[in-house]
Amino acid sequence: MTFLEFNVGKLDISTGNYLKEFIGHNDKITSVVKLNKTQIASGERGCIKIWDLHTNKCLQTFTDFTRDITIIEKISNTHIACLEDSDNIKI
């Protein structure tokens, strides 16, 4: 499996081998955060995607952004906060 700049990958830290690839971003990924045991969130310019770790499928896409998502932080079981290019914080 080839790991591309526009995809999120899960790798085995003991071997360095890629285990999964989450395909669906259209621009350089600028942030990733684990939300729980089954989901991660990843950000790029203009969007955040929520991924299922078991199926590799995108569960939801948020597009209410115009700049790079530089930080994503889980703040509760139902909310995330993100920093949009060091300028705007959105919850």
Secondary structure, 3 states (H helix, E strand, C coil): CCCCCCCEEEECCCCCCEEEEECCCCCCEEEEEECCCCEEEEEECCEEEEEECCCCCEEEEECCCCCCEEEEEECCCCCEEEEECCCEEEC
